[in-house]
Amino acid sequence: PCFAQCQVRRVLAGLQGAHSGGRRLRFLATPIATMGRRAKIVLIGDSITQQAHSAKDGGWAAHLADVYQRRADVLNRGFSGYNTDWFLQLVGTDDGRDDVFAHSDVKLAVIFFGANDASCVKLNPRHHVPVDRYAANLTNIAGLCRTHYGDGCRVVIMCPPPVHHASRLAFQKARYGANATGELERTLALSGEYAAAAAKVAAALGVPCLNLWDEMQTAAPGLDEPWSRFLSDGLHFSRAGNEFVGAQLVALIAAHLPQLAVAPCPITGATGNSATACPALAPLGPWHDAIDHATPGKAFL
């Protein structure tokens, strides 16, 4: 077992000892990664994924977690500032590999890189990854998901979003003041090139693709670029952007992975009650309205 698993075992064993009058209890030899029955959805990406559980901005991962109440845990494995090169370096280490891949019953992996890879090679060589290598890296990451999560895991690739120039320059000026360069290290054209590459990888792998570069601009077209409302700083998502991405991802799952789609309650529209359904993901524990207060034990047989 990995170091992290051993550490968790020691902590749990200590807690068992503390609650058993000092008697040592034999701890189960089951690996931590295989404990528990709840399915998992893993989100892999950069800062746009790391921030996806933001309460302040209504993160798109929080939207997904809301849809999968009682059915699947949504695990966030976003790494701010990372490109695909750095992510592959990370999962080449024991700790990195275990953090991202040592999870059982993963039903869906969402891969979302490109915002950093698409940086201008001259203005931001630190983050830039050539587009051909970026595409190869995405293919590699998808392969690692299938290897570690197994054949039961489906993969979705999300393309980087558009970059709004005026918003990026305003953010740069607000952050750096007189030291702002006034040059764009990320551009709409570059993000479009990498979005096209990601879409091509998804097509080659035969997996669903959410092309945010296209979808955001299509959803709010116009000469004054109203799609900029989806972005808080010209790159990362605003609350409106998070709501849009969450809804688009859920719709993509319904269209291309219907076995993982949650049908909401027809009365309330909620996704966490007994009137909901999902072919591949049963809720853990009976719904409360299936429990008879006089004989509650029957519901748990």
Stockholm file with secondary structure:
# STOCKHOLM 1.0

chainA/1-301         PCFAQCQVRRVLAGLQGAHSGGRRLRFLATPIATMGRRAKIVLIGDSITQQAHSAKDGGWAAHLADVYQRRADVLNRGFSGYNTDWFLQLVGTDDGRDDVFAHSDVKLAVIFFGANDASCVKLNPRHHVPVDRYAANLTNIAGLCRTHYGDGCRVVIMCPPPVHHASRLAFQKARYGANATGELERTLALSGEYAAAAAKVAAALGVPCLNLWDEMQTAAPGLDEPWSRFLSDGLHFSRAGNEFVGAQLVALIAAHLPQLAVAPCPITGATGNSATACPALAPLGPWHDAIDHATPGKAFL
#=GR chainA/1-301 SS CCHHHHHHHHHHHHHHHHTTTTCCCCCCCCCGGGCCCCEEEEEEESHHHHGGGCTTTTCHHHHHHHHTTTTEEEEEEECTTCCHHHHHHHTTSHHHHHHHHCCSSEEEEEEECCTTTTSCTTTCTTTCCCHHHHHHHHHHHHHHHHHHHCTTCEEEEEECCCCCHHHHHHHHHHHHGGGCCCCCSSCHHHHHHHHHHHHHHHHHHTCCEEEHHHHHHHHSCSTTCGGGGGBSSSSSBCHHHHHHHHHHHHHHHHHHCGGGCCBCCTTTCCSSSTTCBCSSCCCSSCCGGGCCSSSGGGGGC
#=GC SS_cons         CCHHHHHHHHHHHHHHHHTTTTCCCCCCCCCGGGCCCCEEEEEEESHHHHGGGCTTTTCHHHHHHHHTTTTEEEEEEECTTCCHHHHHHHTTSHHHHHHHHCCSSEEEEEEECCTTTTSCTTTCTTTCCCHHHHHHHHHHHHHHHHHHHCTTCEEEEEECCCCCHHHHHHHHHHHHGGGCCCCCSSCHHHHHHHHHHHHHHHHHHTCCEEEHHHHHHHHSCSTTCGGGGGBSSSSSBCHHHHHHHHHHHHHHHHHHCGGGCCBCCTTTCCSSSTTCBCSSCCCSSCCGGGCCSSSGGGGGC
//
